[in-house]
């Protein structure tokens, strides 16, 4: 199997179409399982009551928002450095999904904060830096939409994405660097999780579901971008 040929957008287009069901169907199944475990199997929290259950949506959405931005910046940088059209298109495709997850994390965070902290919003370090992340996504999407020539749009978007990636570690470490309302990490790579096993299971299942969903919708959007750019290129060649 010659993987190099799939660096071409036209060659990757049919492969992406074949891959979508392999990620979309498991995502739907895991969403159903994760929501069931989170809302009906996991025990009630002794401090927050049932209000904490929004965590099973909020936390995976927040993680995916940060992860997808890093991937977007990486693909944008590859596209800019190596003039790789498919990588730049992948960055454009990732931006919308990342923005949706970041917006969802802000909304669910507000819904969680009202019964837990007594307020919908505070300008603490994590919430403010997450809002900045949403603005970076929107800025990337808007900047690319404002420039008609695709390669110029890709380069301009890459600069913004690379500069903005510094915000991701600020979001992650904000609860350690500053005094915020957010609790510390409940899942640690080198330490024991501080939540009950059913809660942890639901959280990990939902995270896997969000990841699989992201792959499916990013590939679907990538196919749309490839088709649109190839069609525009054909029209330009036909007109000249």
Number of C-alpha atoms within 10 A of each C-alpha: 4 5 7 8 11 15 13 13 23 15 12 18 20 12 13 20 15 11 14 18 12 13 19 17 14 15 24 15 12 21 21 15 15 25 19 13 21 26 17 11 13 18 16 16 14 8 9 13 12 13 16 19 22 16 18 23 23 23 19 22 25 23 18 22 26 24 14 22 28 22 18 29 25 20 25 30 23 18 22 21 11 9 15 18 21 23 23 27 25 24 31 27 22 26 25 19 22 29 24 16 24 28 20 19 25 21 15 20 21 19 17 21 19 13 14 16 14 9 12 15 16 14 11 15 20 21 21 15 19 23 18 17 24 23 16 21 28 15 16 26 19 13 15 20 13 9 14 9 10 15 18 13 20 25 19 17 28 27 15 17 26 17 11 19 19 11 17 19 11 16 20 18 14 19 18 13 10 11 12 16 16 16 9 14 12 11 14 10 6 6 8 9 13 13 12 11 12 14 23 19 16 26 24 18 24 26 24 18 24 22 19 22 22 21 20 22 18 23 24 17 20 24 23 15 19 19 15 12 15 14 12 12 12 12 11 10 9 8 7 6
